[in-house]
Amino acid sequence: MKRISKLEKICHHFHLSLQSGNNETLKRMNRRYTTEDFEEVVKRIRNTYRDCILTTDIIVGFPGETEEEFEKTYNFLEKIKFYKMHVFKYSVRKGTKAAQMPSQVSPNVKEERSRKLIELSDKNEIEYLKSYIGKTVEVLFEEKDEDYWKGHTENYLMVKVKSKENLHNKLILVKLCELSNLELIGKCQ
């Protein structure tokens, strides 16, 4: 992390594929890490980049995932507080070990677990975006969308500003004023 932090052209957005927040489920998935290992990596990143965004992939309903294991996953995800989570329902893949495992989880249970994690992800995303209102950030503008120019911050947040000037490929300081449809809206400084 110390070496990476010295590089100027690093986006402060890190995608860490967790898969499950429960060690027993991770073992069945044949992952070679634990939630404790994962949490240590998250701490290192957050200690290095104060403005980092963390996203992850989660699979719900992996064979044998009990309600207790899912609750551990939910609690772990609540604790880590990812900006966004990409939630996938486990689906049988012919020829894999998991397809032959006992205790396949029903589609209804997978759907309910997926819904709960998506709700948590949406809540985290909104809270994180709201925390940026009032801040001034540097934005690289990339495209025009009607009256607005859209671009990203160094931690990959989408920002829109109203401007008649051509902002394409320009780095500009923007004061963030409001949140609309999960997009931060600001004014050029």
C-alpha positions as CSV (number, residue, x, y, z in Angstrom):
1,M,0.0,0.0,0.0
2,K,2.9,2.4,0.7
3,R,4.3,1.7,-2.8
4,I,0.9,2.1,-4.5
5,S,0.2,5.3,-2.6
6,K,3.3,7.0,-4.2
7,L,1.8,6.5,-7.6
8,E,0.0,9.6,-8.9
9,K,-2.3,7.8,-11.4
10,I,-4.1,5.5,-9.1
11,C,-7.9,5.7,-8.9
12,H,-8.9,5.5,-5.2
13,H,-11.6,2.9,-6.0
14,F,-10.7,-0.6,-5.0
15,H,-12.9,-3.6,-6.0
16,L,-12.2,-6.5,-3.6
17,S,-14.1,-9.7,-4.4
18,L,-15.2,-11.0,-1.0
19,Q,-17.9,-13.6,-2.1
20,S,-19.1,-14.2,1.5
21,G,-18.7,-12.6,4.9
22,N,-18.7,-16.0,6.6
23,N,-15.6,-18.2,7.1
24,E,-17.5,-21.5,6.8
25,T,-19.1,-20.5,3.5
26,L,-15.7,-19.3,2.2
27,K,-14.2,-22.7,3.0
28,R,-16.9,-24.5,1.0
29,M,-16.2,-22.0,-1.8
30,N,-12.6,-23.1,-1.7
31,R,-11.4,-19.6,-1.0
32,R,-8.0,-19.3,0.6
33,Y,-8.7,-16.3,2.9
34,T,-10.8,-15.6,5.9
35,T,-13.0,-12.6,6.8
36,E,-10.2,-11.6,9.2
37,D,-7.7,-11.5,6.4
38,F,-10.1,-9.5,4.3
39,E,-10.8,-7.0,7.1
40,E,-7.0,-6.5,7.5
41,V,-6.7,-5.6,3.8
42,V,-9.6,-3.1,4.1
43,K,-7.9,-1.4,7.1
44,R,-4.7,-1.1,5.1
45,I,-6.4,0.5,2.2
46,R,-8.5,2.9,4.3
47,N,-5.4,3.9,6.3
48,T,-3.6,4.7,3.1
49,Y,-6.4,6.4,1.2
50,R,-8.8,8.5,3.3
51,D,-11.2,9.0,0.4
52,C,-11.2,5.5,-1.0
53,I,-14.2,3.7,-2.3
54,L,-14.5,0.0,-1.8
55,T,-16.8,-2.3,-3.8
56,T,-17.2,-6.0,-3.7
57,D,-18.9,-9.1,-5.1
58,I,-21.1,-11.3,-2.9
59,I,-22.7,-14.6,-3.7
60,V,-25.9,-15.5,-1.7
61,G,-27.3,-19.0,-1.4
62,F,-24.1,-20.9,-2.0
63,P,-24.8,-24.6,-1.2
64,G,-25.0,-25.2,2.6
65,E,-25.4,-21.5,3.4
66,T,-27.5,-21.5,6.5
67,E,-29.6,-18.6,7.9
68,E,-26.9,-18.1,10.6
69,E,-24.1,-18.0,8.0
70,F,-26.0,-15.5,6.0
71,E,-26.6,-13.3,9.1
72,K,-22.8,-13.4,9.7
73,T,-22.3,-12.3,6.1
74,Y,-24.8,-9.5,6.6
75,N,-23.2,-8.3,9.8
76,F,-19.7,-8.4,8.3
77,L,-20.9,-6.4,5.3
78,E,-22.6,-3.9,7.7
79,K,-19.3,-3.5,9.6
80,I,-17.1,-3.1,6.5
81,K,-19.5,-0.7,4.9
82,F,-18.7,-1.1,1.2
83,Y,-19.7,1.8,-1.1
84,K,-21.4,-0.7,-3.4
85,M,-21.9,-4.5,-3.4
86,H,-22.5,-6.5,-6.5
87,V,-24.9,-9.2,-5.3
88,F,-25.2,-12.5,-7.2
89,K,-27.5,-15.4,-6.4
90,Y,-25.6,-18.7,-6.6
91,S,-26.7,-20.7,-9.6
92,V,-25.7,-24.3,-10.4
93,R,-23.0,-24.8,-12.9
94,K,-22.9,-28.3,-14.4
95,G,-19.7,-30.1,-13.8
96,T,-18.6,-28.0,-10.7
97,K,-18.1,-29.4,-7.2
98,A,-20.7,-27.0,-5.9
99,A,-23.4,-28.4,-8.2
100,Q,-23.0,-31.8,-6.4
101,M,-23.0,-30.3,-2.9
102,P,-25.8,-31.2,-0.5
103,S,-28.1,-28.5,1.0
104,Q,-28.8,-26.5,-2.2
105,V,-30.5,-23.3,-1.1
106,S,-34.0,-22.6,-2.5
107,P,-34.6,-19.9,-5.1
108,N,-37.0,-18.0,-2.7
109,V,-34.3,-17.9,0.1
110,K,-31.7,-16.7,-2.4
111,E,-34.0,-14.0,-3.6
112,E,-34.8,-12.8,-0.1
113,R,-31.1,-12.8,0.9
114,S,-30.2,-10.9,-2.3
115,R,-32.9,-8.3,-1.7
116,K,-31.5,-7.7,1.9
117,L,-27.9,-7.2,0.7
118,I,-29.0,-4.9,-2.2
119,E,-30.9,-2.8,0.3
120,L,-27.8,-2.5,2.5
121,S,-25.7,-1.7,-0.6
122,D,-28.1,1.1,-1.6
123,K,-28.2,2.5,1.9
124,N,-24.4,2.6,2.1
125,E,-24.1,4.2,-1.3
126,I,-26.6,7.0,-0.5
127,E,-24.9,7.7,2.9
128,Y,-21.5,7.9,1.3
129,L,-22.6,10.2,-1.5
130,K,-24.4,12.5,1.0
131,S,-21.2,12.7,3.0
132,Y,-19.7,14.5,0.0
133,I,-22.3,17.4,-0.2
134,G,-20.5,20.6,0.6
135,K,-17.0,19.3,-0.3
136,T,-14.8,20.5,-3.1
137,V,-13.4,17.8,-5.3
138,E,-11.4,17.6,-8.5
139,V,-13.3,16.1,-11.4
140,L,-12.2,14.8,-14.8
141,F,-15.0,15.6,-17.2
142,E,-15.7,13.0,-19.9
143,E,-19.1,13.5,-21.5
144,K,-21.9,15.9,-22.1
145,D,-25.5,14.9,-21.1
146,E,-28.0,17.5,-22.2
147,D,-27.1,20.7,-20.2
148,Y,-24.7,18.9,-17.9
149,W,-21.1,17.7,-18.2
150,K,-20.4,14.5,-16.4
151,G,-17.1,13.2,-14.9
152,H,-15.5,11.3,-12.1
153,T,-13.5,12.2,-9.0
154,E,-10.2,10.4,-8.2
155,N,-12.2,7.9,-6.2
156,Y,-14.6,7.4,-9.1
157,L,-17.7,9.2,-7.9
158,M,-19.9,10.5,-10.8
159,V,-20.3,14.3,-10.7
160,K,-22.5,16.5,-12.9
161,V,-22.2,20.3,-13.5
162,K,-24.2,22.6,-15.7
163,S,-22.0,24.4,-18.1
164,K,-22.1,25.8,-21.6
165,E,-18.3,25.7,-21.7
166,N,-16.6,22.6,-23.2
167,L,-15.3,20.7,-20.2
168,H,-14.3,17.5,-22.1
169,N,-11.1,16.0,-20.7
170,K,-10.5,18.9,-18.2
171,L,-9.7,18.5,-14.5
172,I,-11.7,21.1,-12.6
173,L,-12.4,21.8,-8.9
174,V,-16.1,21.4,-8.2
175,K,-18.1,22.3,-5.1
176,L,-20.7,19.5,-4.5
177,C,-24.1,20.9,-3.8
178,E,-26.7,18.2,-4.0
179,L,-27.5,14.5,-4.7
180,S,-29.9,13.6,-7.5
181,N,-30.6,10.0,-8.8
182,L,-27.3,8.8,-7.2
183,E,-25.3,11.5,-9.0
184,L,-23.6,14.4,-7.2
185,I,-24.3,17.8,-8.7
186,G,-21.9,20.6,-8.2
187,K,-20.7,24.0,-9.4
188,C,-17.3,24.7,-11.0
189,Q,-15.0,26.7,-8.7
